[in-house]
Amino acid sequence: MDYVPDTSVIISGKFREYLEDKKGVKVILPEAMLAEIEHQANEGRSIGFTALEELKKLRELADSGKIYIDILGNRPMEWQIRNAHSGEIDNIIRNIAIENSATLVTGDHIQSILASIKGINVVYLKGPEKEVRDIEEFFDEDTSSVHLKVNMKPLVKRGKPGEVKLEELNYTVTNDELENIAYNIVQRGKFEDQSFIEMDMLGATVIQLKNLRIIITRPPFSDIMEITAIRPVVKTTIGDYNLDKKIMERLDNKANGILVAGSPGAGKSTFVTALAEYYASKNKIVKTMEKPRDLQVNDSITQYTSLEGDMEKTGDILLLVREDYTVFDEMRVTSDFRVYSDLRLAGVGMIGVVHSTRAVDAIQRFVSRIELGLIPQVVDTVLFIENGKVSQVLTTEYVVKVPSGMNQEDLARPVILIKDFMKNKTLSEIYTFGDQIVVIPVGATASSSVNPLYALAAGKIKEDMAKFLGTDHIDVSFASDNRVVIKVPDTKVPKLIGKKGETVNNLEKAYNLKIDVDTLSEDVNIMQEALFEIKNKTIFIDVGARNKPVKIYVDGILIMQARSSSKGFIKLRMNSDTGSNLYKYIKQGKRIQYMIGEEELNKIPPGN
């Protein structure tokens, strides 16, 4: 009998298992299936590599004479591969089975139904029931995460938040062993209950395997293959945190825009799970927005991920659900903060999770992302988690007043107060100064030796000088109320002063300040944005430093080293390999940065 497997049973390994008690059968591998697997592997997707491993094992069976392999059909068009999720490749595979009067073997329920409708003899193989090697083998009851890397000893973290210890296991993980573990994880993620492949992108796959969140990375995303598995160690209730009665009253009656903040590993997810379940126990409808979905909440709370890869679409759905509280875990990019704000302003209670090293930083993440006056409506309570405990609670308040550090009554303006809830004490103020939004510490948290107006004015002047001179390597400080010192690299001094002092005189009139110009020493290891000009098929990079060793980076990756010229430039011909690659990166809109070297690089030729 002839068999035609589809991609699903190749990835799962079930087709090879199906052939174990059969000898001398003919296996037809469609070119379309091979092209799809090749595409997935080239994209760095784990399912592609898993399928390749299975194909290699089938070839070994053929080489031993147990089966015969024939490869038939035409290679699909690129658009068919891109639309494989829409059934294009499956349709080609079904046609191969029809044309060769072969039996189609699939693990896809829809594929099996369509094949039967078309009169194709089909064998439907369900997902695997048991795997020999599991990632859980590396966990014990106290293990929170496991870190596996090729040719390295496994690292495990054990202990509760705030008491975590990193331990090294006494053996080395081989490449074959790690591939085998990844292979089984992908299979289980696709077929086991309460498990799914959350994301599968170039070089990175995220899988939720029951209560384990697993990240598999490969080149080019990571320099080497790595598997990281994370699991919550403890399950808490809100009562375990022994929160003050005043805090509980606020959570019950006044907290509708909540941020749970803290550094990675501080216990934010554990706390927010307890908070979500607390609200659910109060007869509130609670939903979550997660990417990936890894909060270990009870079954009464529905967990949503990004709809078609877009959290904004998830937010649109949640507006229709009419929930009382939504947990947004974790907010990172601008669109996340806007979705949180939109839902909150629509009347939905929000609990957002953010990374920050200070409680006030969580509020600052909203500055410039939404209108200043909306911040107290969007964020009214911040719970800062440290070592698994709530160490600080902040609240926000909107007032009109003269900002701290200013004396004139005509300077009164809208001010957002950030207060320590338990002490009822203002810690910081947020307000506009000119065209800037600033966050200024007040009271005991502010430095008595620094006038906040000086800091604001210095920041504005530095921003202007950076645009004018084309470098961030600038220092601005006030010597007195009407005198400012601007320090710049020696190559920028002539431009700042101008011919016969014309430029600096104009600046003094504009700022109504006396300006002293000084030379700034060339600090090393400061990453700066590169300013470049292209003319006569040559790229000129202005680094603002003469005769210095310089490193050039593209999106944070070092691509070249060179020495700047006597005029502070690095010059690259576009017909050279390096120049051609850099020009390509510039056209792609990649971030080009430079860093002045720490020591003389004698073997580096001058840039010109």
VOGU-482965 format. One line per 4 residues: number of its first residue (from 1); for each residue x, y, z of C-alpha. Coordinates in pm, whole numbers, plus 50000, padded with zeros to 5 digits. Each point is the difference from the previous one (the first is absolute). Example, Ala and Ser with C-alpha at 12.3 -4.5 7.8 and 13.67 -1.06 7.14 Angstrom:
REM VOGU-482965
1) 51230/49550/50780 ~ 50137/50344/49934 $
***
This chain:
REM VOGU-482965
1) 50000/50000/50000 ~ 50118/50354/49925 ~ 49981/50271/50266 ~ 50009/50379/49970 $
5) 50071/50173/50334 ~ 49918/50366/50054 ~ 50201/50247/50207 ~ 49804/49941/50322 $
9) 50100/49634/50043 ~ 50359/50072/49900 ~ 50032/50269/50271 ~ 49832/49781/50264 $
13) 50210/49694/49919 ~ 49682/49790/49983 ~ 50055/49900/49637 ~ 50333/49836/50077 $
17) 49837/49819/50294 ~ 49717/49890/49768 ~ 50253/49835/49767 ~ 50176/49800/50276 $
21) 49804/49678/49940 ~ 49993/50040/49621 ~ 50271/49890/49758 ~ 50054/50061/49632 $
25) 49738/50276/49976 ~ 50040/50293/49766 ~ 50002/50349/50148 ~ 49928/50292/49769 $
29) 50136/50330/50125 ~ 49838/50294/49817 ~ 50239/50274/49888 ~ 49745/50247/50142 $
33) 50043/49858/50349 ~ 50379/50009/49974 ~ 49985/50362/49882 ~ 49779/50096/50294 $
37) 50237/49834/50248 ~ 50301/50164/49835 ~ 49829/50339/50024 ~ 49927/49950/50372 $
41) 50359/49896/50073 ~ 50141/50293/49801 ~ 49779/50230/50207 ~ 50157/49852/50314 $
45) 49676/49839/50116 ~ 50036/49707/50239 ~ 49727/49799/49827 ~ 50208/50018/49681 $
49) 50307/49855/50170 ~ 49785/49736/50170 ~ 49861/49893/49662 ~ 50348/49986/49845 $
53) 50112/49763/50276 ~ 49704/49772/49922 ~ 50076/50002/49626 ~ 50359/49901/50075 $
57) 49871/49701/50201 ~ 49769/49898/49714 ~ 50297/50011/49763 ~ 50190/49771/50239 $
61) 49710/49752/49984 ~ 50015/50015/49620 ~ 50378/49951/49996 ~ 49957/49690/50217 $
65) 49748/49856/49751 ~ 49700/50008/50231 ~ 49805/50249/49788 ~ 50020/50159/49655 $
69) 49990/50375/49955 ~ 49888/50182/49689 ~ 49984/50380/49969 ~ 49725/50122/49766 $
73) 49824/50317/49894 ~ 50117/50346/49916 ~ 50151/50251/50235 ~ 49724/50245/50101 $
77) 50003/50367/49916 ~ 50121/50242/50266 ~ 49647/50134/50058 ~ 49877/49646/50067 $
81) 50267/49948/50266 ~ 49915/50335/50162 ~ 49634/49897/50011 ~ 50063/49650/50133 $
85) 49789/50085/50307 ~ 49705/50056/49766 ~ 50019/49645/49863 ~ 50193/50053/49675 $
89) 50269/49740/50079 ~ 49747/49753/50146 ~ 49802/50020/49676 ~ 50311/49916/49794 $
93) 50074/49703/50227 ~ 49643/49869/49963 ~ 50031/50022/49622 ~ 50326/49798/50011 $
97) 49814/49727/50190 ~ 49718/50001/49744 ~ 50232/49988/49698 ~ 50195/49704/50142 $
101) 49704/49808/50152 ~ 50185/50021/50331 ~ 49883/50016/50361 ~ 50029/50343/50160 $
105) 50138/49994/50356 ~ 49922/50309/50209 ~ 49976/50124/50356 ~ 49785/50296/49896 $
109) 49630/49935/50069 ~ 49882/50248/49734 ~ 50237/49850/49744 ~ 49867/49650/50072 $
113) 49637/50114/49957 ~ 50069/50180/49669 ~ 50195/49698/49871 ~ 49708/49770/50081 $
117) 49757/50236/49825 ~ 50220/49985/49689 ~ 49999/49619/50011 ~ 50363/49964/50108 $
121) 50094/49704/50215 ~ 50122/50168/50319 ~ 50163/49896/50328 ~ 49951/50247/50282 $
125) 50267/49983/50274 ~ 49926/50187/50320 ~ 50267/50191/50192 ~ 50258/49821/50212 $
129) 49883/49856/50330 ~ 50337/49978/50168 ~ 50354/50119/49940 ~ 50311/49834/50137 $
133) 50188/50317/50095 ~ 49831/50299/50163 ~ 50124/50344/50102 ~ 49836/49938/50339 $
137) 50288/49764/50083 ~ 50210/50306/50083 ~ 49747/50138/50252 ~ 49940/49921/50362 $
141) 49742/50161/50229 ~ 50222/50305/50070 ~ 50122/50062/49644 ~ 49875/50318/49835 $
145) 50199/49989/49675 ~ 50231/49778/49796 ~ 50259/50128/49751 ~ 50145/49755/49747 $
149) 50272/50087/49750 ~ 50205/49795/49754 ~ 50320/49863/50154 ~ 49928/50173/50332 $
153) 49898/49870/50340 ~ 49630/50056/50074 ~ 49922/50292/50229 ~ 49697/49991/50230 $
157) 49850/50265/50225 ~ 49851/49880/50325 ~ 49806/50178/50272 ~ 49716/50244/50049 $
161) 50009/50360/49869 ~ 50261/50190/50200 ~ 50175/49677/50104 ~ 50105/49863/49661 $
165) 50335/49822/49962 ~ 50167/49901/49674 ~ 50143/49647/49988 ~ 50203/49813/49738 $
169) 49929/49633/49927 ~ 50299/49770/49971 ~ 49987/49892/49635 ~ 50012/50153/49653 $
173) 49710/50021/49754 ~ 50098/49886/49651 ~ 49861/50142/49678 ~ 49812/49675/49921 $
177) 49849/49991/50348 ~ 49882/50359/49978 ~ 49852/49941/49654 ~ 49817/49697/50139 $
181) 49859/50202/50290 ~ 49888/50277/49761 ~ 49848/49739/49768 ~ 49785/49857/50280 $
185) 49901/50343/50131 ~ 49871/50105/49657 ~ 49802/49676/49958 ~ 49844/50026/50345 $
189) 49924/50369/49955 ~ 49806/49921/49684 ~ 49801/49700/50121 ~ 49969/49993/50380 $
193) 49707/50149/50189 ~ 50056/50344/50156 ~ 50305/50043/49776 ~ 50057/50203/49686 $
197) 50266/50166/49787 ~ 49963/50366/50096 ~ 50251/50148/49756 ~ 50223/49859/49725 $
201) 50225/50260/49842 ~ 50341/50028/49839 ~ 50231/49824/50246 ~ 49757/50003/50294 $
205) 49709/49780/50108 ~ 49786/50054/50311 ~ 49796/49706/50125 ~ 49761/49976/50293 $
209) 50024/49643/50127 ~ 49736/49972/50272 ~ 50148/50222/50275 ~ 50341/50035/49833 $
213) 50092/50292/49777 ~ 50277/49881/49768 ~ 50213/50210/49767 ~ 50212/49825/49734 $
217) 50251/50221/49820 ~ 50234/49928/49711 ~ 50236/50192/49772 ~ 49964/50258/49855 $
221) 49794/50131/50294 ~ 50238/49855/50259 ~ 50366/49916/49951 ~ 49934/49637/50096 $
225) 49701/49778/50065 ~ 49845/50047/50344 ~ 49689/49885/50187 ~ 49859/50195/50295 $
229) 49708/49858/50199 ~ 49826/50207/50268 ~ 49744/49886/50254 ~ 49828/50173/50293 $
233) 50128/49850/50325 ~ 49733/50119/50238 ~ 49628/50063/49977 ~ 49891/50282/50228 $
237) 49683/50176/50106 ~ 49968/50371/50069 ~ 49985/49914/50371 ~ 50354/49859/49988 $
241) 50137/50353/49943 ~ 49869/50137/50331 ~ 49903/50331/49840 ~ 49905/50289/50226 $
245) 49626/50056/50049 ~ 50026/50339/49824 ~ 50150/49833/49690 ~ 49726/49736/49991 $
249) 49734/50271/50029 ~ 50156/50183/49705 ~ 50012/49681/49792 ~ 49634/49938/50080 $
253) 49865/50351/49945 ~ 50235/50240/49820 ~ 50262/49810/49800 ~ 49886/49965/49641 $
257) 50320/50081/49810 ~ 50260/49779/50169 ~ 50363/49944/49905 ~ 50192/49709/50151 $
261) 50367/50088/49959 ~ 50334/49853/50093 ~ 50322/49859/49862 ~ 50011/49662/49818 $
265) 49963/49712/50244 ~ 49861/50220/50279 ~ 49670/49807/50010 ~ 49773/50224/49790 $
269) 49824/49716/49817 ~ 49941/49810/50324 ~ 49846/50308/50162 ~ 49789/50102/49701 $
273) 49861/49646/49982 ~ 49893/50029/50364 ~ 49850/50345/49937 ~ 49807/49882/49693 $
277) 49857/49704/50190 ~ 49914/50230/50293 ~ 49787/50219/49772 ~ 49844/49690/49844 $
281) 49903/49881/50350 ~ 49824/50336/50050 ~ 49753/49913/49720 ~ 50194/50201/49743 $
285) 50044/49890/49638 ~ 50377/49979/49944 ~ 50186/49938/49672 ~ 50369/50007/49911 $
289) 50201/50127/49702 ~ 50329/49813/49975 ~ 50266/49927/49743 ~ 50088/49730/50077 $
293) 49719/49873/50221 ~ 50181/49875/50310 ~ 49809/50132/50303 ~ 49882/49705/50211 $
297) 49650/50131/50072 ~ 49699/49786/50084 ~ 49747/49886/49741 ~ 49754/50283/50072 $
301) 50242/50247/49837 ~ 50026/49984/49620 ~ 50345/50063/49856 ~ 50033/50180/49666 $
305) 50310/50050/49788 ~ 50063/50236/49707 ~ 49730/49963/49733 ~ 50168/49949/49663 $
309) 50324/50115/50166 ~ 49852/50334/50109 ~ 49914/50090/50360 ~ 49793/50295/49877 $
313) 49759/49752/49840 ~ 49987/49808/50328 ~ 49909/50326/50171 ~ 49718/50054/49749 $
317) 49856/49658/50088 ~ 50030/50065/50374 ~ 49799/50321/49963 ~ 49713/49779/49883 $
321) 50038/49745/50281 ~ 49910/50251/50273 ~ 50240/49865/50258 ~ 50058/50178/50333 $
325) 50380/49959/50005 ~ 50259/49918/49736 ~ 50353/49886/50086 ~ 50253/50116/49737 $
329) 50316/49791/50040 ~ 50260/50132/49906 ~ 50000/50352/49852 ~ 50314/50094/49810 $
333) 49944/50195/49678 ~ 49811/50324/49940 ~ 49698/49825/49848 ~ 49960/49793/50321 $
337) 49977/50315/50214 ~ 49750/50154/49759 ~ 49778/49690/50006 ~ 50013/50003/50381 $
341) 49905/50371/49998 ~ 49716/49954/49750 ~ 49843/49719/50202 ~ 50038/50193/50325 $
345) 49844/50317/49854 ~ 49713/49784/49871 ~ 49923/49909/50362 ~ 50172/49661/50024 $
349) 50198/49934/50319 ~ 50361/49935/49895 ~ 50290/49816/50164 ~ 50318/50053/49799 $
353) 50332/49825/50060 ~ 50319/50192/49919 ~ 50373/49958/50059 ~ 50156/50283/50200 $
357) 50271/50046/50262 ~ 49803/50270/50187 ~ 49629/50043/50060 ~ 49995/50349/49846 $
361) 50157/49866/49680 ~ 49682/49804/49930 ~ 49800/50326/49979 ~ 50270/50166/49790 $
365) 49946/49731/49735 ~ 49672/50178/49917 ~ 50156/50346/49969 ~ 49996/50115/49634 $
369) 49793/49694/49908 ~ 49670/50152/50113 ~ 49888/50353/50083 ~ 50145/50118/50330 $
373) 49661/50085/50153 ~ 49872/49647/49936 ~ 50268/49823/50206 ~ 49806/50009/50335 $
377) 49692/49862/49825 ~ 50200/49722/49837 ~ 50236/49915/50290 ~ 49874/50062/50352 $
381) 50195/49735/50195 ~ 50348/49847/49968 ~ 50093/49688/50197 ~ 50377/49951/50001 $
385) 50115/49640/50055 ~ 50338/49928/50154 ~ 50122/49658/50117 ~ 49650/49861/49965 $
389) 49837/50269/50217 ~ 49818/50329/49945 ~ 50268/50245/50111 ~ 49840/50329/49887 $
393) 49661/50131/49890 ~ 49972/50320/49796 ~ 49693/50202/49902 ~ 49951/50286/49752 $
397) 49808/50327/50036 ~ 49923/50287/49759 ~ 50032/50356/50138 ~ 50070/50354/49876 $
401) 50289/50158/50192 ~ 50340/50163/49976 ~ 50247/49711/49955 ~ 50247/49939/50281 $
405) 50317/50204/49951 ~ 49813/50288/49833 ~ 49886/50311/50188 ~ 49807/50226/49760 $
409) 49623/49963/50020 ~ 49966/50049/49625 ~ 50185/49671/49950 ~ 49704/49798/50133 $
413) 49900/49716/49769 ~ 49843/49649/50003 ~ 50221/49768/50204 ~ 49976/49623/50054 $
417) 50095/49909/50356 ~ 50152/49656/50064 ~ 49947/49910/50364 ~ 50112/49730/50239 $
421) 49659/49860/50092 ~ 50083/49877/50350 ~ 50186/50320/50101 ~ 49767/50235/49807 $
425) 50313/50181/49886 ~ 50077/50144/49654 ~ 50311/49840/49847 ~ 50003/50147/49647 $
429) 49820/50245/49776 ~ 49929/49977/49629 ~ 49932/50315/49799 ~ 50084/50178/49676 $
433) 50294/50237/49971 ~ 50004/50169/49663 ~ 49945/49722/49749 ~ 50135/49732/50236 $
437) 49825/49772/50249 ~ 50216/49959/50310 ~ 49995/49780/50309 ~ 50161/50176/50297 $
441) 50059/49844/50346 ~ 49884/50218/50290 ~ 50045/50005/50375 ~ 50257/49766/50152 $
445) 50040/49816/49671 ~ 50131/50311/49821 ~ 50355/50128/50026 ~ 50005/50336/50186 $
449) 50314/50105/49810 ~ 49841/49976/49654 ~ 49744/50253/49876 ~ 49749/49808/49784 $
453) 49969/50302/49768 ~ 50374/49982/49931 ~ 49968/49631/49918 ~ 49710/50063/49762 $
457) 50170/50291/49825 ~ 50327/49806/49970 ~ 49813/49709/49847 ~ 49833/50224/49743 $
461) 50331/50167/49904 ~ 50171/49659/49969 ~ 49721/49877/49773 ~ 50036/50309/49777 $
465) 50379/49968/49987 ~ 49978/49631/49912 ~ 49785/50082/49696 ~ 50221/50294/49900 $
469) 50338/49828/50042 ~ 49895/49647/49901 ~ 50131/49829/50315 ~ 49862/49895/50341 $
473) 50346/50040/50151 ~ 49909/50327/50176 ~ 50001/50119/50361 ~ 49794/50301/50115 $
477) 50014/50148/50352 ~ 49900/50328/50163 ~ 50274/50204/50168 ~ 49747/50258/50125 $
481) 49649/50126/49930 ~ 50107/50167/49675 ~ 50311/49805/49895 ~ 50020/49654/49844 $
485) 50303/49785/49909 ~ 49972/49788/49684 ~ 50269/49735/49954 ~ 50037/49834/49659 $
489) 50267/49789/49823 ~ 50288/50210/49870 ~ 49893/49931/49639 ~ 49664/50166/50069 $
493) 50133/50311/50174 ~ 50054/50203/49677 ~ 49643/49933/49882 ~ 49854/50098/50338 $
497) 50195/50324/50020 ~ 49961/50090/49633 ~ 50190/50252/49795 ~ 50115/50286/50225 $
501) 49773/49860/50275 ~ 49684/50067/49800 ~ 49830/49666/50077 ~ 50054/50007/50376 $
505) 49891/50367/50013 ~ 49672/49911/49828 ~ 49947/49714/50245 ~ 50058/50232/50296 $
509) 49729/50233/49869 ~ 49760/49711/49938 ~ 50046/49850/50348 ~ 50054/50335/50178 $
513) 50300/49839/50166 ~ 50376/50048/49999 ~ 50159/49692/49839 ~ 50348/49868/50078 $
517) 50132/49743/49749 ~ 50239/49734/50124 ~ 50154/49679/49862 ~ 49853/49668/50110 $
521) 50242/49712/50045 ~ 49934/49710/49763 ~ 49837/49742/50224 ~ 50016/49642/49876 $
525) 49736/49731/49981 ~ 49715/50241/49927 ~ 49773/49870/49724 ~ 49888/50289/49778 $
529) 49779/50038/49697 ~ 50206/50019/49680 ~ 49955/50295/49765 ~ 50087/49909/49645 $
533) 50004/50156/49657 ~ 50013/49822/49664 ~ 50164/50170/49703 ~ 50218/49891/49707 $
537) 49927/49633/50083 ~ 50161/50048/50341 ~ 49849/49982/50349 ~ 50134/50263/50244 $
541) 49933/49926/50369 ~ 50046/50297/50235 ~ 50119/49870/50340 ~ 50107/50338/50143 $
545) 50341/49872/50108 ~ 50331/50034/49814 ~ 50248/49714/49955 ~ 49813/49767/50233 $
549) 49927/49625/49980 ~ 49626/49964/49935 ~ 49760/49705/49997 ~ 49692/50010/49773 $
553) 49681/49815/50103 ~ 49683/49911/49808 ~ 49699/49934/50227 ~ 50247/49942/50284 $
557) 50217/49751/49807 ~ 50366/50088/49933 ~ 50069/49999/49625 ~ 50335/50179/49967 $
561) 50285/50185/50169 ~ 50192/50292/49851 ~ 50198/50310/50095 ~ 49846/50341/49948 $
565) 50174/50254/49779 ~ 50159/50328/50108 ~ 49665/50163/49924 ~ 49799/49760/50220 $
569) 49856/49787/49718 ~ 50004/49636/49893 ~ 49982/49959/49625 ~ 49877/49682/49826 $
573) 49984/49931/49628 ~ 49663/49855/49904 ~ 50163/49750/49762 ~ 50185/49838/50293 $
577) 49844/49707/50184 ~ 49961/50195/50325 ~ 49875/50314/49826 ~ 49750/49801/49792 $
581) 49862/49825/50308 ~ 49976/50325/50197 ~ 49816/50170/49713 ~ 49753/49709/49995 $
585) 49941/50040/50375 ~ 49947/50375/49960 ~ 49739/49943/49727 ~ 49825/49745/50225 $
589) 49969/50267/50269 ~ 50214/49814/50252 ~ 50149/50185/50295 ~ 50362/50102/49936 $
593) 50206/50085/50310 ~ 50365/50046/50089 ~ 50219/49971/50308 ~ 50341/50161/50047 $
597) 50252/49727/50083 ~ 50157/49956/50341 ~ 50355/49950/49882 ~ 50209/50068/49695 $
601) 49943/49742/49727 ~ 50335/50008/49824 ~ 49897/49770/49718 ~ 49697/50207/49898 $
605) 50068/50227/49703 ~ 49871/50360/50002 ~ 49646/50048/49867 ~ 50117/50224/49718 $
***
